[in-house]
Amino acid sequence: MLQAKSSSTGSVGNWGPVIVAVVLFVLLTPGLLFQIPGKSRVVEFGNMQTSGASIAVHAIVFSGLITIFLVAIGVHIYAAKV
């Protein structure tokens, strides 16, 4: 019979997926650093505007990068609970 272990001190948590997702989310926010497609050009930098098309493109780029970092590369950052 399988029993779940209770969380005790000294257990380790994997923070890699959380940190990678937050950093990518902030960096890929449409209009913050860049926007693909822009309103007048293909790429616009720091315009702080967005559109439906740019949200879709940034979501696809985010999904691809998070898949590469978490599945293909396997980023792991462990933090021990004290």
C-alpha positions in Angstrom: 0.0 0.0 0.0 1.3 3.4 -1.0 1.3 6.2 1.6 2.0 9.8 1.0 5.0 11.2 2.9 4.2 14.1 5.1 6.1 17.2 4.4 8.9 17.5 7.0 11.9 19.8 7.5 14.7 19.1 5.2 12.6 18.4 2.1 13.6 19.9 -1.2 11.4 21.9 -3.5 12.1 22.4 -7.3 11.8 26.1 -8.1 13.1 25.8 -11.6 9.7 25.8 -13.5 8.4 28.7 -11.4 11.4 30.9 -11.9 11.7 30.2 -15.6 7.9 30.8 -16.1 7.9 34.1 -14.2 11.1 35.4 -16.0 9.7 34.4 -19.5 6.3 35.9 -18.7 7.8 39.3 -17.7 10.2 39.4 -20.6 7.7 38.3 -23.2 4.9 40.7 -22.1 3.8 42.3 -25.4 5.0 45.9 -25.6 7.2 45.9 -22.5 10.6 45.1 -24.3 9.3 44.5 -27.8 6.2 43.7 -29.7 5.8 41.3 -32.6 3.9 42.3 -34.8 4.0 46.0 -34.2 1.4 48.6 -35.3 3.6 50.2 -38.0 6.6 47.8 -38.2 7.2 44.1 -37.8 9.0 44.6 -34.5 8.6 47.6 -32.3 10.6 48.1 -29.1 9.3 49.6 -25.8 6.0 51.0 -27.2 3.9 49.8 -24.2 1.0 49.0 -26.5 -0.5 45.7 -27.5 -2.9 44.0 -30.0 -4.6 40.7 -30.3 -2.1 39.5 -32.9 0.9 40.4 -30.7 -0.7 38.6 -27.8 -1.1 35.5 -29.9 2.5 35.6 -31.2 4.0 36.2 -27.7 1.9 33.3 -26.3 3.2 31.0 -29.0 6.8 32.1 -28.3 6.3 31.7 -24.6 4.9 28.2 -25.0 7.8 27.2 -27.2 10.5 28.6 -24.9 9.0 27.2 -21.7 8.7 23.8 -23.3 12.4 24.0 -24.4 13.6 25.1 -21.0 11.5 22.7 -18.9 11.2 19.6 -21.0 14.2 19.5 -23.3 16.8 21.1 -21.1 15.2 20.3 -17.8 16.0 23.3 -15.7 16.0 22.5 -12.0 16.6 24.9 -9.1 16.4 23.2 -5.7 15.8 25.0 -2.5 15.9 23.1 0.8 13.3 24.0 3.4 14.7 24.9 6.7 
